[in-house]
């Protein structure tokens, strides 16, 4: 295999390359797992709407 790209976060093999957003200050590519993790960290609630009210 010619591609030896690794995820900059988990160092795992990257099947599909995800480019990190500029504001994340990450250089390199992410795997899908870390990408969605980052998305959730930086934009919580934007993609998932969960009502966590416990009142
Ligand atoms: Zn990863």
mmCIF file of the protein (N, C-alpha, C, O) and its ligand, coordinates in Angstrom:
data_MODEL
# 
_entry.id   MODEL 
# 
loop_
_entity.id 
_entity.type 
_entity.pdbx_number_of_molecules 
1 polymer     1 
2 non-polymer 1 
# 
_entity_poly.entity_id                      1 
_entity_poly.type                           'polypeptide(L)' 
_entity_poly.nstd_linkage                   no 
_entity_poly.nstd_monomer                   no 
_entity_poly.pdbx_seq_one_letter_code       
;(UNK)(UNK)(UNK)(UNK)(UNK)(UNK)(UNK)(UNK)(UNK)(UNK)(UNK)(UNK)(UNK)(UNK)(UNK)(UNK)
(UNK)(UNK)(UNK)(UNK)(UNK)(UNK)(UNK)(UNK)(UNK)(UNK)(UNK)(UNK)(UNK)(UNK)(UNK)(UNK)
(UNK)(UNK)(UNK)(UNK)(UNK)(UNK)(UNK)(UNK)(UNK)(UNK)(UNK)(UNK)(UNK)(UNK)(UNK)(UNK)
(UNK)(UNK)(UNK)(UNK)(UNK)(UNK)(UNK)
;
_entity_poly.pdbx_seq_one_letter_code_can   XXXXXXXXXXXXXXXXXXXXXXXXXXXXXXXXXXXXXXXXXXXXXXXXXXXXXXX 
_entity_poly.pdbx_strand_id                 A 
# 
loop_
_entity_poly_seq.entity_id 
_entity_poly_seq.num 
_entity_poly_seq.mon_id 
_entity_poly_seq.hetero 
1 1  UNK n 
1 2  UNK n 
1 3  UNK n 
1 4  UNK n 
1 5  UNK n 
1 6  UNK n 
1 7  UNK n 
1 8  UNK n 
1 9  UNK n 
1 10 UNK n 
1 11 UNK n 
1 12 UNK n 
1 13 UNK n 
1 14 UNK n 
1 15 UNK n 
1 16 UNK n 
1 17 UNK n 
1 18 UNK n 
1 19 UNK n 
1 20 UNK n 
1 21 UNK n 
1 22 UNK n 
1 23 UNK n 
1 24 UNK n 
1 25 UNK n 
1 26 UNK n 
1 27 UNK n 
1 28 UNK n 
1 29 UNK n 
1 30 UNK n 
1 31 UNK n 
1 32 UNK n 
1 33 UNK n 
1 34 UNK n 
1 35 UNK n 
1 36 UNK n 
1 37 UNK n 
1 38 UNK n 
1 39 UNK n 
1 40 UNK n 
1 41 UNK n 
1 42 UNK n 
1 43 UNK n 
1 44 UNK n 
1 45 UNK n 
1 46 UNK n 
1 47 UNK n 
1 48 UNK n 
1 49 UNK n 
1 50 UNK n 
1 51 UNK n 
1 52 UNK n 
1 53 UNK n 
1 54 UNK n 
1 55 UNK n 
# 
loop_
_struct_asym.id 
_struct_asym.entity_id 
A 1 
B 2 
# 
loop_
_chem_comp.id 
_chem_comp.type 
_chem_comp.mon_nstd_flag 
UNK 'L-peptide linking' . 
ZN  non-polymer         . 
# 
_pdbx_entity_nonpoly.entity_id   2 
_pdbx_entity_nonpoly.name        ? 
_pdbx_entity_nonpoly.comp_id     ZN 
# 
_pdbx_nonpoly_scheme.asym_id         B 
_pdbx_nonpoly_scheme.entity_id       2 
_pdbx_nonpoly_scheme.mon_id          ZN 
_pdbx_nonpoly_scheme.ndb_seq_num     1 
_pdbx_nonpoly_scheme.pdb_seq_num     101 
_pdbx_nonpoly_scheme.auth_seq_num    101 
_pdbx_nonpoly_scheme.pdb_mon_id      ZN 
_pdbx_nonpoly_scheme.auth_mon_id     ZN 
_pdbx_nonpoly_scheme.pdb_strand_id   A 
_pdbx_nonpoly_scheme.pdb_ins_code    . 
# 
loop_
_atom_site.group_PDB 
_atom_site.id 
_atom_site.type_symbol 
_atom_site.label_atom_id 
_atom_site.label_alt_id 
_atom_site.label_comp_id 
_atom_site.label_asym_id 
_atom_site.label_entity_id 
_atom_site.label_seq_id 
_atom_site.pdbx_PDB_ins_code 
_atom_site.Cartn_x 
_atom_site.Cartn_y 
_atom_site.Cartn_z 
_atom_site.occupancy 
_atom_site.B_iso_or_equiv 
_atom_site.pdbx_formal_charge 
_atom_site.auth_seq_id 
_atom_site.auth_comp_id 
_atom_site.auth_asym_id 
_atom_site.auth_atom_id 
_atom_site.pdbx_PDB_model_num 
ATOM   1   N  N  . UNK A 1 1  ? 0.837   -1.198 0.000  1.00 0.00 ? 1   UNK A N  1 
ATOM   2   C  CA . UNK A 1 1  ? 0.000   0.000  0.000  1.00 0.00 ? 1   UNK A CA 1 
ATOM   3   C  C  . UNK A 1 1  ? 0.872   1.249  0.000  1.00 0.00 ? 1   UNK A C  1 
ATOM   4   O  O  . UNK A 1 1  ? 1.870   1.335  0.716  1.00 0.00 ? 1   UNK A O  1 
ATOM   5   N  N  . UNK A 1 2  ? 0.481   2.182  -0.797 1.00 0.00 ? 2   UNK A N  1 
ATOM   6   C  CA . UNK A 1 2  ? 1.283   3.382  -0.935 1.00 0.00 ? 2   UNK A CA 1 
ATOM   7   C  C  . UNK A 1 2  ? 0.964   4.399  0.151  1.00 0.00 ? 2   UNK A C  1 
ATOM   8   O  O  . UNK A 1 2  ? 1.816   5.195  0.547  1.00 0.00 ? 2   UNK A O  1 
ATOM   9   N  N  . UNK A 1 3  ? -0.233  4.361  0.608  1.00 0.00 ? 3   UNK A N  1 
ATOM   10  C  CA . UNK A 1 3  ? -0.630  5.375  1.568  1.00 0.00 ? 3   UNK A CA 1 
ATOM   11  C  C  . UNK A 1 3  ? -0.288  4.962  2.987  1.00 0.00 ? 3   UNK A C  1 
ATOM   12  O  O  . UNK A 1 3  ? -0.699  3.902  3.459  1.00 0.00 ? 3   UNK A O  1 
ATOM   13  N  N  . UNK A 1 4  ? 0.465   5.811  3.656  1.00 0.00 ? 4   UNK A N  1 
ATOM   14  C  CA . UNK A 1 4  ? 0.815   5.517  5.036  1.00 0.00 ? 4   UNK A CA 1 
ATOM   15  C  C  . UNK A 1 4  ? 0.295   6.586  5.957  1.00 0.00 ? 4   UNK A C  1 
ATOM   16  O  O  . UNK A 1 4  ? 0.910   6.917  6.971  1.00 0.00 ? 4   UNK A O  1 
ATOM   17  N  N  . UNK A 1 5  ? -0.829  7.110  5.595  1.00 0.00 ? 5   UNK A N  1 
ATOM   18  C  CA . UNK A 1 5  ? -1.385  8.207  6.371  1.00 0.00 ? 5   UNK A CA 1 
ATOM   19  C  C  . UNK A 1 5  ? -1.919  7.701  7.708  1.00 0.00 ? 5   UNK A C  1 
ATOM   20  O  O  . UNK A 1 5  ? -2.574  6.662  7.799  1.00 0.00 ? 5   UNK A O  1 
ATOM   21  N  N  . UNK A 1 6  ? -1.612  8.472  8.722  1.00 0.00 ? 6   UNK A N  1 
ATOM   22  C  CA . UNK A 1 6  ? -2.083  8.087  10.057 1.00 0.00 ? 6   UNK A CA 1 
ATOM   23  C  C  . UNK A 1 6  ? -2.854  9.229  10.675 1.00 0.00 ? 6   UNK A C  1 
ATOM   24  O  O  . UNK A 1 6  ? -2.590  10.404 10.424 1.00 0.00 ? 6   UNK A O  1 
ATOM   25  N  N  . UNK A 1 7  ? -3.798  8.852  11.476 1.00 0.00 ? 7   UNK A N  1 
ATOM   26  C  CA . UNK A 1 7  ? -4.575  9.855  12.190 1.00 0.00 ? 7   UNK A CA 1 
ATOM   27  C  C  . UNK A 1 7  ? -3.667  10.563 13.206 1.00 0.00 ? 7   UNK A C  1 
ATOM   28  O  O  . UNK A 1 7  ? -2.931  9.914  13.948 1.00 0.00 ? 7   UNK A O  1 
ATOM   29  N  N  . UNK A 1 8  ? -3.730  11.882 13.227 1.00 0.00 ? 8   UNK A N  1 
ATOM   30  C  CA . UNK A 1 8  ? -2.841  12.630 14.113 1.00 0.00 ? 8   UNK A CA 1 
ATOM   31  C  C  . UNK A 1 8  ? -3.269  12.518 15.568 1.00 0.00 ? 8   UNK A C  1 
ATOM   32  O  O  . UNK A 1 8  ? -2.489  12.832 16.467 1.00 0.00 ? 8   UNK A O  1 
ATOM   33  N  N  . UNK A 1 9  ? -4.470  12.085 15.805 1.00 0.00 ? 9   UNK A N  1 
ATOM   34  C  CA . UNK A 1 9  ? -4.950  11.999 17.184 1.00 0.00 ? 9   UNK A CA 1 
ATOM   35  C  C  . UNK A 1 9  ? -4.748  10.614 17.781 1.00 0.00 ? 9   UNK A C  1 
ATOM   36  O  O  . UNK A 1 9  ? -4.169  10.476 18.859 1.00 0.00 ? 9   UNK A O  1 
ATOM   37  N  N  . UNK A 1 10 ? -5.221  9.595  17.084 1.00 0.00 ? 10  UNK A N  1 
ATOM   38  C  CA . UNK A 1 10 ? -5.136  8.257  17.660 1.00 0.00 ? 10  UNK A CA 1 
ATOM   39  C  C  . UNK A 1 10 ? -4.029  7.434  17.006 1.00 0.00 ? 10  UNK A C  1 
ATOM   40  O  O  . UNK A 1 10 ? -3.748  6.308  17.416 1.00 0.00 ? 10  UNK A O  1 
ATOM   41  N  N  . UNK A 1 11 ? -3.414  8.010  15.991 1.00 0.00 ? 11  UNK A N  1 
ATOM   42  C  CA . UNK A 1 11 ? -2.297  7.345  15.325 1.00 0.00 ? 11  UNK A CA 1 
ATOM   43  C  C  . UNK A 1 11 ? -2.732  6.058  14.599 1.00 0.00 ? 11  UNK A C  1 
ATOM   44  O  O  . UNK A 1 11 ? -1.902  5.225  14.235 1.00 0.00 ? 11  UNK A O  1 
ATOM   45  N  N  . UNK A 1 12 ? -4.001  5.924  14.406 1.00 0.00 ? 12  UNK A N  1 
ATOM   46  C  CA . UNK A 1 12 ? -4.499  4.756  13.708 1.00 0.00 ? 12  UNK A CA 1 
ATOM   47  C  C  . UNK A 1 12 ? -4.519  4.982  12.214 1.00 0.00 ? 12  UNK A C  1 
ATOM   48  O  O  . UNK A 1 12 ? -4.371  6.111  11.748 1.00 0.00 ? 12  UNK A O  1 
ATOM   49  N  N  . UNK A 1 13 ? -4.701  3.926  11.471 1.00 0.00 ? 13  UNK A N  1 
ATOM   50  C  CA . UNK A 1 13 ? -4.771  4.040  10.016 1.00 0.00 ? 13  UNK A CA 1 
ATOM   51  C  C  . UNK A 1 13 ? -6.017  4.810  9.601  1.00 0.00 ? 13  UNK A C  1 
ATOM   52  O  O  . UNK A 1 13 ? -7.087  4.678  10.196 1.00 0.00 ? 13  UNK A O  1 
ATOM   53  N  N  . UNK A 1 14 ? -5.846  5.603  8.581  1.00 0.00 ? 14  UNK A N  1 
ATOM   54  C  CA . UNK A 1 14 ? -6.954  6.430  8.124  1.00 0.00 ? 14  UNK A CA 1 
ATOM   55  C  C  . UNK A 1 14 ? -7.520  5.854  6.834  1.00 0.00 ? 14  UNK A C  1 
ATOM   56  O  O  . UNK A 1 14 ? -6.897  5.938  5.776  1.00 0.00 ? 14  UNK A O  1 
ATOM   57  N  N  . UNK A 1 15 ? -8.680  5.283  6.933  1.00 0.00 ? 15  UNK A N  1 
ATOM   58  C  CA . UNK A 1 15 ? -9.318  4.705  5.752  1.00 0.00 ? 15  UNK A CA 1 
ATOM   59  C  C  . UNK A 1 15 ? -9.832  5.810  4.852  1.00 0.00 ? 15  UNK A C  1 
ATOM   60  O  O  . UNK A 1 15 ? -9.666  5.783  3.633  1.00 0.00 ? 15  UNK A O  1 
ATOM   61  N  N  . UNK A 1 16 ? -10.446 6.760  5.478  1.00 0.00 ? 16  UNK A N  1 
ATOM   62  C  CA . UNK A 1 16 ? -10.921 7.919  4.730  1.00 0.00 ? 16  UNK A CA 1 
ATOM   63  C  C  . UNK A 1 16 ? -10.435 9.167  5.425  1.00 0.00 ? 16  UNK A C  1 
ATOM   64  O  O  . UNK A 1 16 ? -10.682 9.367  6.614  1.00 0.00 ? 16  UNK A O  1 
ATOM   65  N  N  . UNK A 1 17 ? -9.740  10.008 4.676  1.00 0.00 ? 17  UNK A N  1 
ATOM   66  C  CA . UNK A 1 17 ? -9.111  11.166 5.290  1.00 0.00 ? 17  UNK A CA 1 
ATOM   67  C  C  . UNK A 1 17 ? -10.116 12.266 5.597  1.00 0.00 ? 17  UNK A C  1 
ATOM   68  O  O  . UNK A 1 17 ? -10.914 12.671 4.751  1.00 0.00 ? 17  UNK A O  1 
ATOM   69  N  N  . UNK A 1 18 ? -10.049 12.723 6.815  1.00 0.00 ? 18  UNK A N  1 
ATOM   70  C  CA . UNK A 1 18 ? -10.839 13.879 7.192  1.00 0.00 ? 18  UNK A CA 1 
ATOM   71  C  C  . UNK A 1 18 ? -9.895  15.020 7.508  1.00 0.00 ? 18  UNK A C  1 
ATOM   72  O  O  . UNK A 1 18 ? -8.976  14.867 8.313  1.00 0.00 ? 18  UNK A O  1 
ATOM   73  N  N  . UNK A 1 19 ? -10.113 16.144 6.887  1.00 0.00 ? 19  UNK A N  1 
ATOM   74  C  CA . UNK A 1 19 ? -9.267  17.293 7.149  1.00 0.00 ? 19  UNK A CA 1 
ATOM   75  C  C  . UNK A 1 19 ? -9.761  18.013 8.387  1.00 0.00 ? 19  UNK A C  1 
ATOM   76  O  O  . UNK A 1 19 ? -10.956 18.258 8.551  1.00 0.00 ? 19  UNK A O  1 
ATOM   77  N  N  . UNK A 1 20 ? -8.822  18.347 9.249  1.00 0.00 ? 20  UNK A N  1 
ATOM   78  C  CA . UNK A 1 20 ? -9.194  19.062 10.459 1.00 0.00 ? 20  UNK A CA 1 
ATOM   79  C  C  . UNK A 1 20 ? -9.548  20.501 10.116 1.00 0.00 ? 20  UNK A C  1 
ATOM   80  O  O  . UNK A 1 20 ? -8.981  21.089 9.195  1.00 0.00 ? 20  UNK A O  1 
ATOM   81  N  N  . UNK A 1 21 ? -10.465 21.045 10.847 1.00 0.00 ? 21  UNK A N  1 
ATOM   82  C  CA . UNK A 1 21 ? -10.839 22.430 10.640 1.00 0.00 ? 21  UNK A CA 1 
ATOM   83  C  C  . UNK A 1 21 ? -9.719  23.335 11.127 1.00 0.00 ? 21  UNK A C  1 
ATOM   84  O  O  . UNK A 1 21 ? -8.946  22.988 12.020 1.00 0.00 ? 21  UNK A O  1 
ATOM   85  N  N  . UNK A 1 22 ? -9.661  24.503 10.509 1.00 0.00 ? 22  UNK A N  1 
ATOM   86  C  CA . UNK A 1 22 ? -8.589  25.439 10.831 1.00 0.00 ? 22  UNK A CA 1 
ATOM   87  C  C  . UNK A 1 22 ? -8.592  25.777 12.312 1.00 0.00 ? 22  UNK A C  1 
ATOM   88  O  O  . UNK A 1 22 ? -7.536  25.823 12.943 1.00 0.00 ? 22  UNK A O  1 
ATOM   89  N  N  . UNK A 1 23 ? -9.748  26.010 12.859 1.00 0.00 ? 23  UNK A N  1 
ATOM   90  C  CA . UNK A 1 23 ? -9.829  26.463 14.250 1.00 0.00 ? 23  UNK A CA 1 
ATOM   91  C  C  . UNK A 1 23 ? -9.480  25.375 15.253 1.00 0.00 ? 23  UNK A C  1 
ATOM   92  O  O  . UNK A 1 23 ? -9.375  25.643 16.450 1.00 0.00 ? 23  UNK A O  1 
ATOM   93  N  N  . UNK A 1 24 ? -9.300  24.161 14.779 1.00 0.00 ? 24  UNK A N  1 
ATOM   94  C  CA . UNK A 1 24 ? -8.946  23.092 15.705 1.00 0.00 ? 24  UNK A CA 1 
ATOM   95  C  C  . UNK A 1 24 ? -7.448  23.079 15.995 1.00 0.00 ? 24  UNK A C  1 
ATOM   96  O  O  . UNK A 1 24 ? -6.991  22.425 16.933 1.00 0.00 ? 24  UNK A O  1 
ATOM   97  N  N  . UNK A 1 25 ? -6.703  23.797 15.193 1.00 0.00 ? 25  UNK A N  1 
ATOM   98  C  CA . UNK A 1 25 ? -5.248  23.833 15.351 1.00 0.00 ? 25  UNK A CA 1 
ATOM   99  C  C  . UNK A 1 25 ? -4.631  22.438 15.271 1.00 0.00 ? 25  UNK A C  1 
ATOM   100 O  O  . UNK A 1 25 ? -3.747  22.098 16.057 1.00 0.00 ? 25  UNK A O  1 
ATOM   101 N  N  . UNK A 1 26 ? -5.083  21.663 14.354 1.00 0.00 ? 26  UNK A N  1 
ATOM   102 C  CA . UNK A 1 26 ? -4.547  20.330 14.162 1.00 0.00 ? 26  UNK A CA 1 
ATOM   103 C  C  . UNK A 1 26 ? -3.934  20.251 12.776 1.00 0.00 ? 26  UNK A C  1 
ATOM   104 O  O  . UNK A 1 26 ? -4.531  20.655 11.778 1.00 0.00 ? 26  UNK A O  1 
ATOM   105 N  N  . UNK A 1 27 ? -2.739  19.723 12.752 1.00 0.00 ? 27  UNK A N  1 
ATOM   106 C  CA . UNK A 1 27 ? -2.061  19.582 11.470 1.00 0.00 ? 27  UNK A CA 1 
ATOM   107 C  C  . UNK A 1 27 ? -2.110  18.120 11.066 1.00 0.00 ? 27  UNK A C  1 
ATOM   108 O  O  . UNK A 1 27 ? -1.662  17.249 11.812 1.00 0.00 ? 27  UNK A O  1 
ATOM   109 N  N  . UNK A 1 28 ? -2.640  17.857 9.917  1.00 0.00 ? 28  UNK A N  1 
ATOM   110 C  CA . UNK A 1 28 ? -2.693  16.484 9.461  1.00 0.00 ? 28  UNK A CA 1 
ATOM   111 C  C  . UNK A 1 28 ? -4.109  16.020 9.222  1.00 0.00 ? 28  UNK A C  1 
ATOM   112 O  O  . UNK A 1 28 ? -5.034  16.824 9.104  1.00 0.00 ? 28  UNK A O  1 
ATOM   113 N  N  . UNK A 1 29 ? -4.265  14.727 9.153  1.00 0.00 ? 29  UNK A N  1 
ATOM   114 C  CA . UNK A 1 29 ? -5.580  14.172 8.864  1.00 0.00 ? 29  UNK A CA 1 
ATOM   115 C  C  . UNK A 1 29 ? -6.122  13.410 10.058 1.00 0.00 ? 29  UNK A C  1 
ATOM   116 O  O  . UNK A 1 29 ? -5.384  12.971 10.939 1.00 0.00 ? 29  UNK A O  1 
ATOM   117 N  N  . UNK A 1 30 ? -7.415  13.273 10.054 1.00 0.00 ? 30  UNK A N  1 
ATOM   118 C  CA . UNK A 1 30 ? -8.077  12.557 11.132 1.00 0.00 ? 30  UNK A CA 1 
ATOM   119 C  C  . UNK A 1 30 ? -8.837  11.369 10.566 1.00 0.00 ? 30  UNK A C  1 
ATOM   120 O  O  . UNK A 1 30 ? -9.281  11.377 9.418  1.00 0.00 ? 30  UNK A O  1 
ATOM   121 N  N  . UNK A 1 31 ? -8.974  10.357 11.395 1.00 0.00 ? 31  UNK A N  1 
ATOM   122 C  CA . UNK A 1 31 ? -9.847  9.262  11.014 1.00 0.00 ? 31  UNK A CA 1 
ATOM   123 C  C  . UNK A 1 31 ? -11.281 9.681  11.318 1.00 0.00 ? 31  UNK A C  1 
ATOM   124 O  O  . UNK A 1 31 ? -11.520 10.690 11.982 1.00 0.00 ? 31  UNK A O  1 
ATOM   125 N  N  . UNK A 1 32 ? -12.210 8.905  10.833 1.00 0.00 ? 32  UNK A N  1 
ATOM   126 C  CA . UNK A 1 32 ? -13.606 9.317  10.985 1.00 0.00 ? 32  UNK A CA 1 
ATOM   127 C  C  . UNK A 1 32 ? -14.021 9.372  12.451 1.00 0.00 ? 32  UNK A C  1 
ATOM   128 O  O  . UNK A 1 32 ? -14.840 10.200 12.850 1.00 0.00 ? 32  UNK A O  1 
ATOM   129 N  N  . UNK A 1 33 ? -13.441 8.478  13.241 1.00 0.00 ? 33  UNK A N  1 
ATOM   130 C  CA . UNK A 1 33 ? -13.798 8.424  14.651 1.00 0.00 ? 33  UNK A CA 1 
ATOM   131 C  C  . UNK A 1 33 ? -13.382 9.709  15.369 1.00 0.00 ? 33  UNK A C  1 
ATOM   132 O  O  . UNK A 1 33 ? -14.173 10.334 16.074 1.00 0.00 ? 33  UNK A O  1 
ATOM   133 N  N  . UNK A 1 34 ? -12.120 10.081 15.169 1.00 0.00 ? 34  UNK A N  1 
ATOM   134 C  CA . UNK A 1 34 ? -11.612 11.280 15.828 1.00 0.00 ? 34  UNK A CA 1 
ATOM   135 C  C  . UNK A 1 34 ? -12.263 12.541 15.258 1.00 0.00 ? 34  UNK A C  1 
ATOM   136 O  O  . UNK A 1 34 ? -12.462 13.529 15.965 1.00 0.00 ? 34  UNK A O  1 
ATOM   137 N  N  . UNK A 1 35 ? -12.579 12.485 14.006 1.00 0.00 ? 35  UNK A N  1 
ATOM   138 C  CA . UNK A 1 35 ? -13.205 13.644 13.387 1.00 0.00 ? 35  UNK A CA 1 
ATOM   139 C  C  . UNK A 1 35 ? -14.552 13.929 14.031 1.00 0.00 ? 35  UNK A C  1 
ATOM   140 O  O  . UNK A 1 35 ? -14.850 15.066 14.395 1.00 0.00 ? 35  UNK A O  1 
ATOM   141 N  N  . UNK A 1 36 ? -15.347 12.906 14.166 1.00 0.00 ? 36  UNK A N  1 
ATOM   142 C  CA . UNK A 1 36 ? -16.658 13.146 14.765 1.00 0.00 ? 36  UNK A CA 1 
ATOM   143 C  C  . UNK A 1 36 ? -16.540 13.503 16.236 1.00 0.00 ? 36  UNK A C  1 
ATOM   144 O  O  . UNK A 1 36 ? -17.368 14.228 16.787 1.00 0.00 ? 36  UNK A O  1 
ATOM   145 N  N  . UNK A 1 37 ? -15.483 12.974 16.864 1.00 0.00 ? 37  UNK A N  1 
ATOM   146 C  CA . UNK A 1 37 ? -15.249 13.319 18.258 1.00 0.00 ? 37  UNK A CA 1 
ATOM   147 C  C  . UNK A 1 37 ? -14.939 14.803 18.379 1.00 0.00 ? 37  UNK A C  1 
ATOM   148 O  O  . UNK A 1 37 ? -15.455 15.500 19.252 1.00 0.00 ? 37  UNK A O  1 
ATOM   149 N  N  . UNK A 1 38 ? -14.086 15.260 17.482 1.00 0.00 ? 38  UNK A N  1 
ATOM   150 C  CA . UNK A 1 38 ? -13.704 16.673 17.478 1.00 0.00 ? 38  UNK A CA 1 
ATOM   151 C  C  . UNK A 1 38 ? -14.900 17.549 17.153 1.00 0.00 ? 38  UNK A C  1 
ATOM   152 O  O  . UNK A 1 38 ? -15.105 18.596 17.767 1.00 0.00 ? 38  UNK A O  1 
ATOM   153 N  N  . UNK A 1 39 ? -15.666 17.118 16.203 1.00 0.00 ? 39  UNK A N  1 
ATOM   154 C  CA . UNK A 1 39 ? -16.859 17.883 15.836 1.00 0.00 ? 39  UNK A CA 1 
ATOM   155 C  C  . UNK A 1 39 ? -17.733 18.070 17.062 1.00 0.00 ? 39  UNK A C  1 
ATOM   156 O  O  . UNK A 1 39 ? -18.248 19.156 17.327 1.00 0.00 ? 39  UNK A O  1 
ATOM   157 N  N  . UNK A 1 40 ? -17.885 16.995 17.792 1.00 0.00 ? 40  UNK A N  1 
ATOM   158 C  CA . UNK A 1 40 ? -18.749 17.048 18.957 1.00 0.00 ? 40  UNK A CA 1 
ATOM   159 C  C  . UNK A 1 40 ? -18.145 17.935 20.044 1.00 0.00 ? 40  UNK A C  1 
ATOM   160 O  O  . UNK A 1 40 ? -18.861 18.657 20.739 1.00 0.00 ? 40  UNK A O  1 
ATOM   161 N  N  . UNK A 1 41 ? -16.801 17.871 20.183 1.00 0.00 ? 41  UNK A N  1 
ATOM   162 C  CA . UNK A 1 41 ? -16.135 18.685 21.191 1.00 0.00 ? 41  UNK A CA 1 
ATOM   163 C  C  . UNK A 1 41 ? -16.282 20.166 20.894 1.00 0.00 ? 41  UNK A C  1 
ATOM   164 O  O  . UNK A 1 41 ? -16.525 20.979 21.786 1.00 0.00 ? 41  UNK A O  1 
ATOM   165 N  N  . UNK A 1 42 ? -16.130 20.494 19.632 1.00 0.00 ? 42  UNK A N  1 
ATOM   166 C  CA . UNK A 1 42 ? -16.114 21.902 19.260 1.00 0.00 ? 42  UNK A CA 1 
ATOM   167 C  C  . UNK A 1 42 ? -17.494 22.457 18.983 1.00 0.00 ? 42  UNK A C  1 
ATOM   168 O  O  . UNK A 1 42 ? -17.743 23.650 19.157 1.00 0.00 ? 42  UNK A O  1 
ATOM   169 N  N  . UNK A 1 43 ? -18.368 21.607 18.562 1.00 0.00 ? 43  UNK A N  1 
ATOM   170 C  CA . UNK A 1 43 ? -19.708 22.083 18.254 1.00 0.00 ? 43  UNK A CA 1 
ATOM   171 C  C  . UNK A 1 43 ? -20.741 21.204 18.936 1.00 0.00 ? 43  UNK A C  1 
ATOM   172 O  O  . UNK A 1 43 ? -21.533 20.531 18.276 1.00 0.00 ? 43  UNK A O  1 
ATOM   173 N  N  . UNK A 1 44 ? -20.728 21.215 20.264 1.00 0.00 ? 44  UNK A N  1 
ATOM   174 C  CA . UNK A 1 44 ? -21.655 20.340 20.988 1.00 0.00 ? 44  UNK A CA 1 
ATOM   175 C  C  . UNK A 1 44 ? -23.096 20.742 20.721 1.00 0.00 ? 44  UNK A C  1 
ATOM   176 O  O  . UNK A 1 44 ? -23.455 21.919 20.730 1.00 0.00 ? 44  UNK A O  1 
ATOM   177 N  N  . UNK A 1 45 ? -23.886 19.745 20.490 1.00 0.00 ? 45  UNK A N  1 
ATOM   178 C  CA . UNK A 1 45 ? -25.301 19.997 20.339 1.00 0.00 ? 45  UNK A CA 1 
ATOM   179 C  C  . UNK A 1 45 ? -25.703 20.459 18.953 1.00 0.00 ? 45  UNK A C  1 
ATOM   180 O  O  . UNK A 1 45 ? -26.886 20.608 18.648 1.00 0.00 ? 45  UNK A O  1 
ATOM   181 N  N  . UNK A 1 46 ? -24.694 20.684 18.116 1.00 0.00 ? 46  UNK A N  1 
ATOM   182 C  CA . UNK A 1 46 ? -25.033 21.204 16.803 1.00 0.00 ? 46  UNK A CA 1 
ATOM   183 C  C  . UNK A 1 46 ? -25.598 20.117 15.897 1.00 0.00 ? 46  UNK A C  1 
ATOM   184 O  O  . UNK A 1 46 ? -26.472 20.356 15.064 1.00 0.00 ? 46  UNK A O  1 
ATOM   185 N  N  . UNK A 1 47 ? -25.071 18.927 16.089 1.00 0.00 ? 47  UNK A N  1 
ATOM   186 C  CA . UNK A 1 47 ? -25.512 17.833 15.224 1.00 0.00 ? 47  UNK A CA 1 
ATOM   187 C  C  . UNK A 1 47 ? -26.459 16.873 15.958 1.00 0.00 ? 47  UNK A C  1 
ATOM   188 O  O  . UNK A 1 47 ? -27.300 16.197 15.367 1.00 0.00 ? 47  UNK A O  1 
ATOM   189 N  N  . UNK A 1 48 ? -26.272 16.858 17.250 1.00 0.00 ? 48  UNK A N  1 
ATOM   190 C  CA . UNK A 1 48 ? -27.110 15.948 18.019 1.00 0.00 ? 48  UNK A CA 1 
ATOM   191 C  C  . UNK A 1 48 ? -27.981 16.757 18.971 1.00 0.00 ? 48  UNK A C  1 
ATOM   192 O  O  . UNK A 1 48 ? -27.486 17.576 19.745 1.00 0.00 ? 48  UNK A O  1 
ATOM   193 N  N  . UNK A 1 49 ? -29.218 16.526 18.903 1.00 0.00 ? 49  UNK A N  1 
ATOM   194 C  CA . UNK A 1 49 ? -30.111 17.234 19.799 1.00 0.00 ? 49  UNK A CA 1 
ATOM   195 C  C  . UNK A 1 49 ? -30.633 16.271 20.841 1.00 0.00 ? 49  UNK A C  1 
ATOM   196 O  O  . UNK A 1 49 ? -31.493 15.431 20.574 1.00 0.00 ? 49  UNK A O  1 
ATOM   197 N  N  . UNK A 1 50 ? -30.089 16.416 22.032 1.00 0.00 ? 50  UNK A N  1 
ATOM   198 C  CA . UNK A 1 50 ? -30.533 15.547 23.106 1.00 0.00 ? 50  UNK A CA 1 
ATOM   199 C  C  . UNK A 1 50 ? -31.005 16.418 24.259 1.00 0.00 ? 50  UNK A C  1 
ATOM   200 O  O  . UNK A 1 50 ? -30.327 17.362 24.665 1.00 0.00 ? 50  UNK A O  1 
ATOM   201 N  N  . UNK A 1 51 ? -32.130 16.097 24.757 1.00 0.00 ? 51  UNK A N  1 
ATOM   202 C  CA . UNK A 1 51 ? -32.655 16.857 25.870 1.00 0.00 ? 51  UNK A CA 1 
ATOM   203 C  C  . UNK A 1 51 ? -32.164 16.237 27.164 1.00 0.00 ? 51  UNK A C  1 
ATOM   204 O  O  . UNK A 1 51 ? -32.624 15.171 27.572 1.00 0.00 ? 51  UNK A O  1 
ATOM   205 N  N  . UNK A 1 52 ? -31.219 16.922 27.809 1.00 0.00 ? 52  UNK A N  1 
ATOM   206 C  CA . UNK A 1 52 ? -30.625 16.353 29.020 1.00 0.00 ? 52  UNK A CA 1 
ATOM   207 C  C  . UNK A 1 52 ? -31.194 16.992 30.287 1.00 0.00 ? 52  UNK A C  1 
ATOM   208 O  O  . UNK A 1 52 ? -30.647 16.808 31.374 1.00 0.00 ? 52  UNK A O  1 
ATOM   209 N  N  . UNK A 1 53 ? -32.236 17.706 30.158 1.00 0.00 ? 53  UNK A N  1 
ATOM   210 C  CA . UNK A 1 53 ? -32.837 18.323 31.324 1.00 0.00 ? 53  UNK A CA 1 
ATOM   211 C  C  . UNK A 1 53 ? -33.317 17.269 32.314 1.00 0.00 ? 53  UNK A C  1 
ATOM   212 O  O  . UNK A 1 53 ? -34.008 16.312 31.966 1.00 0.00 ? 53  UNK A O  1 
ATOM   213 N  N  . UNK A 1 54 ? -32.920 17.490 33.552 1.00 0.00 ? 54  UNK A N  1 
ATOM   214 C  CA . UNK A 1 54 ? -33.292 16.488 34.541 1.00 0.00 ? 54  UNK A CA 1 
ATOM   215 C  C  . UNK A 1 54 ? -34.215 17.073 35.599 1.00 0.00 ? 54  UNK A C  1 
ATOM   216 O  O  . UNK A 1 54 ? -34.192 16.661 36.759 1.00 0.00 ? 54  UNK A O  1 
ATOM   217 N  N  . UNK A 1 55 ? -34.994 18.000 35.200 1.00 0.00 ? 55  UNK A N  1 
ATOM   218 C  CA . UNK A 1 55 ? -35.862 18.646 36.174 1.00 0.00 ? 55  UNK A CA 1 
ATOM   219 C  C  . UNK A 1 55 ? -37.237 17.977 36.258 1.00 0.00 ? 55  UNK A C  1 
ATOM   220 O  O  . UNK A 1 55 ? -38.086 18.408 37.038 1.00 0.00 ? 55  UNK A O  1 
HETATM 221 ZN ZN . ZN  B 2 .  ? -8.151  8.850  14.946 1.00 0.00 ? 101 ZN  A ZN 1 
# 
